[in-house]
Amino acid sequence: MPLATTLRSIVDARRSSEPFEFHVLVDGLSERVRRRIFESLPPGSASIRWIEVDLEAFQDFSTLSYISRATYARLLIPRIFPDTVSRVLYLDADLLVLDDLRALLATDLEGNVLGAVLDGLDAELKNRTLRLPVPRVRDYFNGGVLLIDLCQWRKAKVSEAALEYLKRCPESPFSDQDALNVACDGLWKRLDLRWNYLAYDEKLDVSELMGEHKPSIVHFTTWKKPWRAEASNANAALYDSFRSRTRFPRSSMNKMEDALRVGWFRIKAFQETRRGKSVLSRNTVERQVGPSSVK
């Protein structure tokens, strides 16, 4: 579903009739699901090449609980395309494209390996406030949107360097993103933030952002994805407006289940808040009059 929704958003945002070429890296996706994804796109709007990847080489490397091991597949991109293909745009499947991608695709990389957007972790790394063992690099980028110069990537042996890092640090918290930052340190161009707006705050409705803050690509980076009812994400309606155009729309039963799930999590959150206030109140009384007086 997220893949179909991302692809649909790309097609709907285009301003040209020229069809897209999508190359999708998959690990065991059934023919039935592949067909549903393709049928989620308007006829003639795109072609899809399904590329089955072997993730055996990455079995010893970790990922965060909400991230699939398929994230490592992007390290295989140089092997997938022939030398005649000089540039590709890599996109994660947990994002929405809200603007035509041609301007991004035409970006001059000025001889760099790739173009990417600075990650929110970068400021914490520079201020040394991040406690996670993320590699220290000059500038730390987010790996969800990568405009890649394949010739420069191969010349710099980025995949090989990334794998070497992962072998040394298999528990690196942000896995292949950490590895790519090490391999591309000083070799990448910073793109405008609008090309990978990192929606860390699930309470912020990105559709309200205007002017220079209006995103062209919205990337839902945390586990609180807008399609998860329990996340109470402010972008759920925006996301659903794209999802509803695919072959994976929410049914009436889905909506009822989501409403029940939201209700349950709100009750649970309320109970935890009350419990926290009760403990705080008791501790306050004990400090003031002593525990022996509290009944």
C-alpha positions as CSV (number, residue, x, y, z in Angstrom):
1,M,0.0,0.0,0.0
2,P,2.6,2.6,0.9
3,L,4.5,1.8,-2.3
4,A,1.4,2.2,-4.4
5,T,0.5,5.5,-2.7
6,T,4.0,6.9,-3.2
7,L,4.0,6.0,-6.9
8,R,0.5,7.4,-7.4
9,S,1.6,10.7,-5.8
10,I,4.5,11.0,-8.2
11,V,2.3,10.4,-11.2
12,D,-0.4,12.8,-10.0
13,A,2.1,15.6,-9.4
14,R,3.7,15.6,-12.9
15,R,3.1,18.4,-15.4
16,S,4.1,16.4,-18.4
17,S,2.4,13.5,-20.3
18,E,5.7,11.7,-20.6
19,P,5.4,8.4,-18.7
20,F,7.8,7.6,-15.8
21,E,10.1,4.6,-15.6
22,F,9.8,3.1,-12.1
23,H,12.4,0.4,-11.1
24,V,11.2,-1.1,-7.9
25,L,13.5,-3.1,-5.6
26,V,11.5,-5.9,-4.0
27,D,12.0,-8.9,-1.8
28,G,9.4,-11.6,-2.3
29,L,6.4,-9.4,-3.4
30,S,3.7,-11.6,-4.9
31,E,2.5,-11.2,-8.5
32,R,-1.0,-10.4,-7.3
33,V,0.3,-7.5,-5.2
34,R,2.5,-6.3,-8.0
35,R,-0.5,-6.2,-10.3
36,R,-2.5,-4.2,-7.8
37,I,0.2,-1.7,-7.5
38,F,0.5,-1.3,-11.2
39,E,-3.3,-1.0,-11.6
40,S,-3.1,1.8,-9.0
41,L,-1.6,4.1,-11.6
42,P,-3.5,5.8,-14.5
43,P,-3.1,3.9,-17.7
44,G,-0.1,4.9,-19.7
45,S,1.3,7.0,-16.9
46,A,4.3,4.8,-16.0
47,S,6.0,1.5,-16.5
48,I,7.3,-0.7,-13.6
49,R,10.3,-2.9,-13.7
50,W,10.3,-5.3,-10.7
51,I,13.8,-6.1,-9.5
52,E,14.0,-9.0,-7.1
53,V,17.0,-8.4,-4.8
54,D,19.0,-10.8,-2.8
55,L,19.4,-9.5,0.8
56,E,21.6,-12.4,1.9
57,A,24.7,-10.2,2.1
58,F,23.0,-8.0,4.6
59,Q,21.7,-10.6,7.1
60,D,24.2,-9.7,9.7
61,F,23.3,-6.0,9.7
62,S,20.6,-4.5,12.0
63,T,17.8,-2.1,11.3
64,L,15.4,-0.2,13.5
65,S,12.3,-2.1,14.4
66,Y,10.0,-0.2,12.0
67,I,12.5,-0.4,9.0
68,S,12.6,-3.3,6.6
69,R,15.9,-5.0,5.8
70,A,15.1,-4.1,2.2
71,T,16.5,-0.7,3.0
72,Y,20.0,-2.2,2.2
73,A,18.8,-2.8,-1.4
74,R,19.8,0.7,-2.4
75,L,23.5,-0.3,-2.0
76,L,22.9,-2.6,-5.0
77,I,21.7,0.1,-7.4
78,P,24.9,0.4,-9.4
79,R,24.7,-3.3,-10.2
80,I,21.1,-3.0,-11.4
81,F,21.6,-0.5,-14.2
82,P,23.9,-0.7,-17.2
83,D,26.6,1.9,-17.8
84,T,24.4,3.6,-20.3
85,V,22.2,4.9,-17.4
86,S,24.0,7.8,-15.9
87,R,21.5,9.1,-13.3
88,V,18.7,7.7,-11.1
89,L,16.5,9.2,-8.5
90,Y,16.1,6.9,-5.4
91,L,12.9,7.4,-3.3
92,D,11.8,5.6,-0.1
93,A,8.3,4.2,-0.1
94,D,7.0,6.2,3.0
95,L,6.7,9.6,1.3
96,L,4.3,11.7,-0.8
97,V,5.5,13.7,-3.9
98,L,3.5,17.0,-4.1
99,D,5.3,18.6,-7.0
100,D,6.7,17.8,-10.4
101,L,10.0,15.9,-10.1
102,R,11.6,17.3,-13.3
103,A,13.3,20.2,-11.6
104,L,14.9,17.8,-9.1
105,L,15.9,15.4,-11.9
106,A,17.6,18.3,-13.8
107,T,19.7,19.4,-10.8
108,D,23.4,19.9,-11.6
109,L,25.3,17.7,-9.1
110,E,28.6,19.5,-10.0
111,G,30.6,16.3,-10.1
112,N,29.3,15.0,-6.8
113,V,28.3,11.4,-6.2
114,L,24.8,12.3,-5.2
115,G,22.4,15.1,-4.1
116,A,20.5,14.8,-0.8
117,V,18.9,16.8,2.0
118,L,20.5,17.5,5.3
119,D,19.1,15.3,8.1
120,G,17.7,16.7,11.3
121,L,20.4,14.6,13.1
122,D,23.1,16.8,11.6
123,A,22.5,19.7,14.1
124,E,22.6,17.3,17.0
125,L,25.8,15.7,15.7
126,K,27.5,19.1,15.3
127,N,26.3,20.2,18.8
128,R,27.4,16.8,20.2
129,T,24.0,16.3,21.8
130,L,23.2,13.1,20.0
131,R,23.9,10.1,22.3
132,L,23.5,7.5,19.5
133,P,26.7,6.1,18.0
134,V,26.0,7.8,14.6
135,P,29.2,8.3,12.5
136,R,30.8,11.8,12.7
137,V,30.9,13.2,9.2
138,R,31.2,16.8,7.8
139,D,27.4,16.9,7.0
140,Y,24.9,14.2,7.7
141,F,22.2,13.6,5.0
142,N,18.9,11.7,5.0
143,G,18.9,8.7,2.7
144,G,15.2,8.8,1.7
145,V,15.7,10.9,-1.4
146,L,18.9,10.5,-3.3
147,L,19.7,11.9,-6.8
148,I,22.5,9.6,-7.8
149,D,25.2,10.1,-10.5
150,L,25.9,6.4,-11.2
151,C,29.3,7.1,-12.9
152,Q,30.6,9.0,-9.9
153,W,29.1,6.5,-7.5
154,R,31.0,3.7,-9.2
155,K,34.2,5.7,-9.5
156,A,34.2,6.5,-5.8
157,K,33.2,2.8,-4.9
158,V,30.5,4.0,-2.6
159,S,28.7,0.6,-2.3
160,E,32.0,-1.1,-1.4
161,A,32.9,1.6,1.2
162,A,29.4,1.4,2.7
163,L,29.7,-2.3,3.1
164,E,33.1,-2.1,4.7
165,Y,31.6,0.3,7.3
166,L,28.7,-2.0,8.0
167,K,31.1,-4.9,8.6
168,R,33.0,-2.8,11.1
169,C,29.8,-1.4,12.7
170,P,26.9,-3.9,12.1
171,E,24.8,-2.3,14.9
172,S,25.1,1.3,13.5
173,P,21.7,2.8,14.5
174,F,20.6,4.1,11.1
175,S,22.2,1.2,9.2
176,D,22.7,1.9,5.5
177,Q,22.0,5.6,5.9
178,D,25.0,5.8,8.3
179,A,27.1,3.7,5.9
180,L,26.3,6.0,2.9
181,N,27.1,9.1,4.9
182,V,30.5,7.6,5.7
183,A,31.1,6.5,2.1
184,C,30.0,9.9,0.6
185,D,31.5,12.2,3.2
186,G,32.4,15.4,1.4
187,L,31.2,13.9,-1.9
188,W,27.6,15.0,-2.0
189,K,25.6,18.1,-2.9
190,R,23.1,19.6,-0.5
191,L,19.6,19.9,-2.1
192,D,16.9,22.3,-1.1
193,L,14.9,21.1,2.0
194,R,11.7,21.0,0.0
195,W,12.9,18.0,-1.9
196,N,12.8,15.9,1.3
197,Y,10.8,17.5,4.0
198,L,11.3,15.4,7.0
199,A,8.0,15.2,8.8
200,Y,9.3,14.3,12.3
201,D,6.4,16.1,14.0
202,E,3.2,14.0,13.5
203,K,1.1,16.8,15.0
204,L,2.0,19.2,12.2
205,D,-0.2,19.3,9.1
206,V,2.2,19.8,6.2
207,S,-0.6,21.0,3.9
208,E,-0.7,24.2,6.0
209,L,2.9,25.0,5.1
210,M,3.1,27.8,2.5
211,G,5.6,29.8,0.5
212,E,9.2,28.8,0.8
213,H,8.3,26.3,3.5
214,K,5.9,24.4,1.2
215,P,7.4,20.9,0.6
216,S,7.7,19.2,-2.8
217,I,8.3,15.8,-1.2
218,V,7.0,14.9,2.3
219,H,8.9,12.1,4.0
220,F,7.3,10.4,7.0
221,T,10.4,9.3,8.7
222,T,9.4,8.0,12.2
223,W,7.3,5.0,13.1
224,K,4.2,7.3,13.4
225,K,3.2,6.9,9.8
226,P,0.0,8.7,8.7
227,W,-1.6,5.4,7.6
228,R,-1.3,4.0,11.2
229,A,-4.4,5.0,13.1
230,E,-2.7,4.6,16.5
231,A,-0.1,7.2,15.5
232,S,-2.8,10.0,15.4
233,N,-0.8,11.7,12.6
234,A,-2.1,15.1,11.5
235,N,-1.4,14.1,7.9
236,A,-3.7,11.1,7.9
237,A,-6.3,12.9,5.7
238,L,-3.7,14.1,3.2
239,Y,-2.2,10.7,3.0
240,D,-5.6,9.1,2.6
241,S,-6.5,11.4,-0.3
242,F,-3.7,9.8,-2.3
243,R,-4.2,6.3,-1.0
244,S,-7.9,6.4,-2.0
245,R,-6.8,6.7,-5.6
246,T,-4.9,3.4,-5.5
247,R,-6.1,-0.2,-5.4
248,F,-5.5,-0.2,-1.7
249,P,-8.2,2.2,-0.4
250,R,-9.4,2.0,3.2
251,S,-12.7,0.1,3.3
252,S,-15.6,0.8,5.6
253,M,-14.4,-2.0,7.9
254,N,-10.9,-0.5,7.9
255,K,-12.3,2.9,8.9
256,M,-14.3,1.3,11.7
257,E,-11.3,-0.6,12.9
258,D,-9.2,2.6,12.8
259,A,-11.8,4.5,14.8
260,L,-11.8,1.8,17.4
261,R,-8.0,1.7,17.5
262,V,-7.8,5.5,17.9
263,G,-10.4,5.4,20.7
264,W,-8.5,2.7,22.5
265,F,-5.2,4.5,22.3
266,R,-6.7,7.8,23.5
267,I,-8.2,6.0,26.5
268,K,-4.9,4.4,27.2
269,A,-3.0,7.7,26.9
270,F,-5.6,9.4,29.2
271,Q,-5.2,6.6,31.8
272,E,-1.4,6.9,31.7
273,T,-1.6,10.7,32.0
274,R,-4.0,10.3,35.0
275,R,-1.6,7.8,36.6
276,G,1.3,10.1,36.1
277,K,-0.6,13.0,37.7
278,S,-1.6,10.8,40.6
279,V,2.1,9.8,41.2
280,L,3.1,13.4,40.9
281,S,0.4,14.5,43.4
282,R,1.4,11.8,45.9
283,N,5.1,12.6,45.7
284,T,4.3,16.3,46.2
285,V,2.3,15.6,49.3
286,E,5.0,13.3,50.7
287,R,7.6,16.0,50.2
288,Q,5.3,18.5,52.0
289,V,4.0,16.5,55.0
290,G,6.0,13.3,55.0
291,P,5.0,9.8,53.9
292,S,3.6,8.8,57.3
293,S,0.7,11.3,57.0
294,V,-0.4,10.1,53.5
295,K,-3.4,7.7,53.5
